[in-house]
């Protein structure tokens, strides 16, 4: 495991990051000789399968009988009355 001081990291960030990516190496960043951070290559998380995604959906409880929204009910009533009077 390679170590790099903050000053060196500041001066050569691009080269250090490219080294991490190209060589898949881990670098420990030091601040006055004390370990403060770790720079590691990025690995994308695995994509969940369709079954894993749907398992969460299927596990949700089904909603009970829905309570009608009184505002929407009134709008529908007014629209119906308006259409009937024409």
C-alpha positions as CSV (number, residue, x, y, z in Angstrom):
1,X,0.0,0.0,0.0
2,X,1.5,3.3,-1.1
3,X,1.4,6.4,1.0
4,X,1.2,10.0,-0.2
5,X,1.4,13.3,1.8
6,X,-1.1,16.0,1.3
7,X,1.4,18.3,-0.4
8,X,2.3,15.7,-2.9
9,X,-1.4,14.9,-3.5
10,X,-2.1,18.6,-4.1
11,X,0.8,18.9,-6.5
12,X,0.1,15.7,-8.5
13,X,-3.5,14.8,-8.0
14,X,-4.2,13.8,-11.7
15,X,-1.2,11.5,-11.8
16,X,-2.0,9.9,-8.5
17,X,-5.6,9.3,-9.4
18,X,-4.7,7.8,-12.7
19,X,-2.2,5.5,-10.9
20,X,-5.0,4.3,-8.7
21,X,-7.2,3.7,-11.7
22,X,-4.6,2.1,-14.0
23,X,-2.9,-0.1,-11.4
24,X,-5.9,-0.7,-9.2
25,X,-3.9,0.2,-6.2
26,X,-4.8,1.7,-2.9
27,X,-3.2,4.8,-1.6
28,X,-3.2,6.1,1.9
29,X,-3.1,9.9,2.3
30,X,-1.0,11.3,5.2
31,X,-1.3,14.6,6.9
32,X,1.9,15.3,8.8
33,X,2.6,11.6,9.0
34,X,-0.9,10.7,10.3
35,X,-3.2,8.6,8.1
36,X,-6.2,10.7,7.2
37,X,-7.8,9.1,4.1
38,X,-7.7,6.2,1.7
39,X,-7.9,6.5,-2.1
40,X,-9.3,3.3,-3.7
41,X,-10.4,2.4,-7.2
42,X,-14.1,2.8,-7.9
43,X,-16.1,-0.4,-8.4
44,X,-19.7,0.0,-9.5
45,X,-22.3,-1.7,-7.3
46,X,-23.9,-4.8,-8.9
47,X,-27.2,-4.2,-10.7
48,X,-30.1,-5.8,-8.9
49,X,-32.1,-8.4,-10.9
50,X,-35.7,-7.8,-11.9
51,X,-36.8,-10.4,-9.3
52,X,-34.9,-8.6,-6.5
53,X,-36.6,-5.3,-7.4
54,X,-40.0,-6.8,-7.7
55,X,-39.6,-8.8,-4.4
56,X,-39.7,-5.4,-2.6
57,X,-42.8,-4.3,-4.5
58,X,-44.6,-7.6,-3.9
59,X,-43.7,-7.5,-0.2
60,X,-45.5,-4.2,0.4
61,X,-48.9,-4.5,2.0
62,X,-51.8,-3.9,-0.3
63,X,-53.7,-0.7,0.5
64,X,-56.9,-1.0,2.4
65,X,-60.1,0.4,0.9
66,X,-59.3,3.9,-0.2
67,X,-61.0,6.9,1.3
68,X,-62.3,9.2,-1.4
69,X,-60.9,12.7,-1.5
70,X,-63.9,15.1,-0.8
71,X,-62.5,17.8,-3.1
72,X,-62.2,15.4,-6.1
73,X,-65.6,14.0,-5.3
74,X,-67.1,17.5,-5.4
75,X,-65.4,18.3,-8.7
76,X,-66.8,15.2,-10.3
77,X,-70.3,15.9,-8.9
78,X,-70.2,19.4,-10.3
79,X,-68.9,18.2,-13.7
80,X,-71.6,15.6,-13.9
81,X,-74.3,18.1,-13.0
82,X,-73.0,20.6,-15.5
83,X,-73.0,17.9,-18.3
84,X,-76.6,16.7,-17.4
85,X,-78.0,20.3,-17.5
86,X,-76.9,20.9,-21.1
